[in-house]
């Protein structure tokens, strides 16, 4: 092996080990040492033509984020090809002139070489685990791009991309790929002015890029399936990533109905490790050229990718919780750009990232005209604050009279959906007059109370930079009084059951998520994201309760997320001309509520993007979050050579996990104080920020600084 121990740099092949490793590699090249014939310190006979294997060792440590050279024994010459899994001895030391120790680790052969830049004897490969090439060049490039963007280690990304090996699927003989299907009919795409043209371009071998605002109703799975079928008709592959198993099942059924069996596979965790690996191998071998799956499917090695599609990119399920925590949308964008594939970002709602793709003209809008939207959407009605306070029915059942009447009338025709926000959102502060979130005058971060509840006074401070705010006033209306935003749900399910005792009540949430409900009168109580699909024409009505709880989340995306959840629930309701009605309990004048009433997610996203640009918020800017013990965070900031113009916001202490809530990955250890610092850079400097933080982490490891600092690029929870 090309290093004396775990901490030493290895052979200077490919890899991103930071500036220090680059300098070491340059010194090796300048030394101009004559290259000796590759040899192994065990003296085994080596492969005659390409005796050196460059290996990615599965260590997942930033300071070891590089490739290492190993000797290829002659007996492994045929099987040790690029992309296969191997076992290598790593961390051997020289003791009295002999190499001893070192643990066996898995790895992947990256390339075969005739010689090595390392002049000493190389450790031989210990074992070829499988001759199956599972890490191809395109997948390796994608993993490297993701690691660089998120300041992570390549080995960590490869772990996300390549599933664990199972022997029986590898021993099975590969099948023959089915013939390319005929181009599908436009179907529901005729409802969009540019829809048929988009399908024709895909079927003709083109790579169109679009942000698709899907019409309400049950038609989106069929439309997504037709886009994939059009791509398959061109002889290329297609990939669709969806947020959960229920959405995957709907898209799977639609594509199966359109093309039949054998043209695609489903990649989800529900299929089990062995079956999932069997399906993944079918894609890797080219037997199947279309994939429908959840988050991990973004790395599926689809041959000649022609379409990369993502449904509902605002869903938090698309964010990977494991290091380096990439988002499926960003991975697919990197992949589409690298492989020249078409791109389709779809959903009933639109994120600010989708609006940014349109603003930069990287993608084109794929939307229906207003007449089509009005024809497909339900009637949306609003209820304000004052109505609840004055309404006797609201006091009895926590429902305004309007919501009670709509529910009573709709139950005569079918099921009624009741969306109740999850409990436990942390309250933040807003203007008492206009309810605009209270923001810091220095960095526009969220204001919070530092030491006491509002009723008893307390000090206002910024949740980002920690500065106190003594003379706050609202930038929208000039008000100076603050109020706590509403927290949690009001537990209306039992009260609804008592109000309508003859109607069955069904629940769908964390404990049990329903996929479908029959087209019969019933009250369906659901938390956001767990709404089941109603058979037949859809729900007769929907009640969106406690909208203030969604709008009051401590998140930059509170309004965007509230609108997204409302749109997803409302899209399950019958059109207005069939009697479908939605009642939303939130302040009618708020921007997300008005966007729901007009069914205008694109307009809301464009305005949100303009606000973010004015305040310097992501995605217009790029951000990184550093969390850890105060001394360790300060040391990392001192070590990092940050790009010019980087805004350093903080530090602020991280709050402890509230009682009763399970611990999360980002929570500080019990009894320890951790700080958080936010780094903000101008557009175009995100790559430089990630590289600087990665290099600083490597430098801290070299100095044996053991206190951890968690680095997250573009965190979704910056407040």
ABEGO torsion letter per residue (X at the ends): XABABAABBBBBBBEBAEAAAAAAAAAAAAAGBBBBBBBBAAGBBBBAABABBBBBBBAGBAAABBBBBBBBBAAAAAABBBGBBBBBBBGBBBBGGBBBEEBBBBBBBABBBABBABABBBBBBABBABABBABBAAAAAAAAAAAAAAGBBAAAAAAAABBBBBAAAAABBBBBBBBBBBBBBAEAAAABAAAAAAAAAAAAGBBBBBBBBBBBEAAAAAAAAAAAAAAAAAGBBBBBBBABAAAAAAAAAAAAAAAEBGABBBBBAAAEAAAAAAAAAAAAAGABABBBBBAAAAABBBBGBABBBBBGAABAAABBABOAGBBAAAAAAAAAAAAGBBBBBBEABBBAAAAAAAAAGABBBBBBBAAAAAAABBBBBBBBAAAAAABAAAAAAGBBAAAAAAAAAAAAAEBBBBBBBBBGBBBBBBBAAAGBBBBBAAAGBBBBBAABBAAAEEBBBBAAAGBBBABBBBAAAGBABBBBBBBEBAGAAAAAAAABAABBBBBBBAABBBABBBBBBBBBBBBBGABBBBBEAEBABBBBBGAAAAAABBBAAAAAAAAAAAAAAAAABBBAAAGBBBBBBBBAABAAAAAAAAGBAAAAAAAAAAAAAAAGBOAABBBBBBBEBAAAAAAAAAABBBBBGBBBBOBBBBBBBBBGBBBBAABBBBGBBBBBBBBBBBBGAAAAAAAAAAAAAAAAAAAGBABBBBBBBGBAAAX
